[in-house]
Amino acid sequence: MAETSKKDPQEETKADKAKEPDKYQIEPEADPVETEHSITFGGRKTTYTASAGMLPLRNELGEVEAGIFHTVYRIKSDKPRPITFTFNGGPGSSSVWLHLGAVGPKRVVLGEEGMQPQPPSQLIENQESWLEFTDLVFIDPVGTGFSRSVKKEDEKKFWGLKGDVESVGTFIREFLSKHDRWTSPVFLAGESYGTTRAAGLSDYLFTYGIALNGIVLVSSILNFQTARFTTGNDLPYILFLPTYAAAAWYHKKVSAAHQAKTLRQYLDEVEAFVANEYVPALQMGDGLSPAKRSAVVKKLAGYIGLNPKYTDLSNLRVQIHRFCKELLREERRTIGRFDVRYKGIDGNMVGETIEHDPSGSAISAVFTSCLNDYVRRELGYRPTLMYNIFAPGDLWKSWDWGMQGGGYPDTSEALRASMSKNPFMKVYVANGFYDLATPYYATEYTVKHMGLDESVRQNIELGYYEAGHMMYVRESELAKLKADVSAFYTRALAKTS
């Protein structure tokens, strides 16, 4: 009989560990790191406290499933201060953009127009910070920043429309309890997909007894039918067209007569064309007469700066990525999706889509390097994990949209419901005229089609900025955004009779 081989105990342990679920090395229950700083508002020096750390998320059994990294800024005051929970979008983006671009006490240096600076990157004091009128909590959803699920295999639980709202909503509830802020005025501020999240959270939080005072939506998308260029859905072609026109106007690809107008004057004319001629032409489909089609083709091309032959061959429907590739093709340049003011260089200029978004490429390294330096050196938070500006991989492609996954996800209904239940809640929407990711005209359409009761319609305000998706990268618009949001907070907190 053959002798039975014996395994080395150490080798057996290694094998068992290899079979274990992959775990992240996070410390979700460690105490946050707190530091003290100062900032100048209106010539007056103000001391504030910064706190960076993890908050554990527990399941119904009390087991920690994830840790959410967050950065908190507070100013001591004798009067109750509002608290604003802030996040970006993606889905799969950390909060770095609003944190170091507009809202937090430090901001990246980009120059007056927000264009790409020469490295190395640097931070400066942000006198346009919202900290002047509200305490701030920047949230990195699971998979972004330093936030992780305890078991890597559980990440997908948090990576979906429902799971994302529930996890961020749970964080907010836990934070309010931990820091005794249940009676503070509560606001949300979200950008891009963060507006989708904020709308969903508004109703979710209300079911747990948290009535919001207000929401700031920066570059909003609530109804995804407005942005998905799918066969049979003409809505994006209609709603993106004014921003195509803004891009053509900015890059001087329109006639001298059009160029002589202000941007707002030009957009008013384009919107009239959309409503009175373009939409009826699309509705006619193949029933559109050759003469009428020819007239619409010519006008469309003139407004958006393309060759009439191109708009004709596109069947009057120019898809976003094709437009970004086509507008400056003869200059061998592309334009940005997040901000049409930016120009890019592709290797293949005969293609139909851009190789990268120049407006994203121009600033991503700046924000990444500044955040990694700032959180470790100035805030004193030094984990072994990598800070994920974006969750690994193309998370948006595998995002779980739930029942709406096969159609058009829409959280505007959740916002309508919460506004009906809480008529005191105000909403401010910031729109960039040069934003092709979430066009302003699409946001206007969504708001007009929410079915809001007349008594709460005035609770939604829309603001406009001559920049793109991240309008705050342009210094003049950064200052305007702060002034507009500060005034909005004042109105939202005013006592009603």
Rosetta blueprint (number, residue, H / E / L):
1 M L
2 A L
3 E L
4 T L
5 S L
6 K L
7 K L
8 D L
9 P H
10 Q H
11 E H
12 E H
13 T H
14 K H
15 A H
16 D H
17 K H
18 A H
19 K H
20 E L
21 P L
22 D L
23 K E
24 Y L
25 Q L
26 I L
27 E L
28 P L
29 E L
30 A L
31 D L
32 P L
33 V E
34 E E
35 T E
36 E E
37 H E
38 S E
39 I E
40 T E
41 F E
42 G L
43 G L
44 R E
45 K E
46 T E
47 T E
48 Y E
49 T E
50 A E
51 S E
52 A E
53 G E
54 M E
55 L E
56 P E
57 L E
58 R E
59 N L
60 E L
61 L L
62 G L
63 E L
64 V E
65 E E
66 A E
67 G E
68 I E
69 F E
70 H E
71 T E
72 V E
73 Y E
74 R E
75 I L
76 K L
77 S L
78 D L
79 K L
80 P L
81 R L
82 P L
83 I E
84 T E
85 F E
86 T E
87 F E
88 N L
89 G L
90 G L
91 P L
92 G L
93 S E
94 S L
95 S L
96 V H
97 W H
98 L H
99 H H
100 L H
101 G H
102 A H
103 V H
104 G L
105 P L
106 K E
107 R E
108 V E
109 V L
110 L L
111 G L
112 E L
113 E L
114 G L
115 M L
116 Q L
117 P L
118 Q L
119 P L
120 P L
121 S L
122 Q L
123 L E
124 I E
125 E E
126 N L
127 Q L
128 E L
129 S L
130 W H
131 L H
132 E H
133 F L
134 T L
135 D E
136 L E
137 V E
138 F E
139 I E
140 D L
141 P L
142 V L
143 G L
144 T L
145 G E
146 F L
147 S L
148 R E
149 S E
150 V L
151 K E
152 K H
153 E H
154 D H
155 E H
156 K H
157 K H
158 F L
159 W L
160 G E
161 L H
162 K H
163 G H
164 D H
165 V H
166 E H
167 S H
168 V H
169 G H
170 T H
171 F H
172 I H
173 R H
174 E H
175 F H
176 L H
177 S H
178 K H
179 H L
180 D L
181 R L
182 W L
183 T L
184 S L
185 P L
186 V E
187 F E
188 L E
189 A E
190 G E
191 E E
192 S E
193 Y H
194 G H
195 T H
196 T H
197 R H
198 A H
199 A H
200 G H
201 L H
202 S H
203 D H
204 Y H
205 L H
206 F H
207 T H
208 Y L
209 G L
210 I L
211 A L
212 L L
213 N L
214 G E
215 I E
216 V E
217 L E
218 V E
219 S E
220 S E
221 I L
222 L L
223 N E
224 F H
225 Q H
226 T H
227 A L
228 R L
229 F L
230 T L
231 T L
232 G L
233 N L
234 D L
235 L H
236 P H
237 Y H
238 I H
239 L H
240 F H
241 L H
242 P H
243 T H
244 Y H
245 A H
246 A H
247 A H
248 A H
249 W H
250 Y H
251 H L
252 K L
253 K L
254 V L
255 S L
256 A H
257 A H
258 H H
259 Q H
260 A L
261 K L
262 T L
263 L H
264 R H
265 Q H
266 Y H
267 L H
268 D H
269 E H
270 V H
271 E H
272 A H
273 F H
274 V H
275 A H
276 N H
277 E H
278 Y H
279 V H
280 P H
281 A H
282 L H
283 Q H
284 M H
285 G H
286 D H
287 G H
288 L L
289 S L
290 P H
291 A H
292 K H
293 R H
294 S H
295 A H
296 V H
297 V H
298 K H
299 K H
300 L H
301 A H
302 G H
303 Y H
304 I H
305 G L
306 L L
307 N L
308 P H
309 K H
310 Y H
311 T H
312 D H
313 L H
314 S L
315 N L
316 L L
317 R L
318 V L
319 Q L
320 I H
321 H H
322 R H
323 F H
324 C H
325 K H
326 E H
327 L L
328 L L
329 R H
330 E H
331 E H
332 R L
333 R L
334 T E
335 I E
336 G L
337 R L
338 F L
339 D L
340 V L
341 R L
342 Y L
343 K E
344 G E
345 I L
346 D L
347 G L
348 N L
349 M L
350 V L
351 G L
352 E L
353 T L
354 I L
355 E L
356 H L
357 D L
358 P H
359 S H
360 G H
361 S H
362 A H
363 I H
364 S H
365 A H
366 V H
367 F H
368 T H
369 S H
370 C H
371 L H
372 N H
373 D H
374 Y H
375 V H
376 R H
377 R H
378 E H
379 L L
380 G L
381 Y L
382 R L
383 P L
384 T L
385 L L
386 M L
387 Y L
388 N E
389 I L
390 F E
391 A L
392 P L
393 G L
394 D L
395 L H
396 W H
397 K H
398 S H
399 W L
400 D E
401 W L
402 G H
403 M H
404 Q H
405 G L
406 G L
407 G L
408 Y L
409 P L
410 D E
411 T L
412 S H
413 E H
414 A H
415 L H
416 R H
417 A H
418 S H
419 M H
420 S H
421 K H
422 N L
423 P L
424 F L
425 M L
426 K E
427 V E
428 Y E
429 V E
430 A E
431 N E
432 G E
433 F L
434 Y L
435 D L
436 L L
437 A L
438 T L
439 P L
440 Y H
441 Y H
442 A H
443 T H
444 E H
445 Y H
446 T H
447 V H
448 K H
449 H L
450 M L
451 G L
452 L L
453 D L
454 E H
455 S H
456 V H
457 R H
458 Q L
459 N L
460 I E
461 E E
462 L E
463 G E
464 Y E
465 Y E
466 E L
467 A L
468 G L
469 H L
470 M L
471 M H
472 Y H
473 V H
474 R L
475 E H
476 S H
477 E H
478 L H
479 A H
480 K H
481 L H
482 K H
483 A H
484 D H
485 V H
486 S H
487 A H
488 F H
489 Y H
490 T H
491 R H
492 A H
493 L H
494 A L
495 K L
496 T L
497 S L
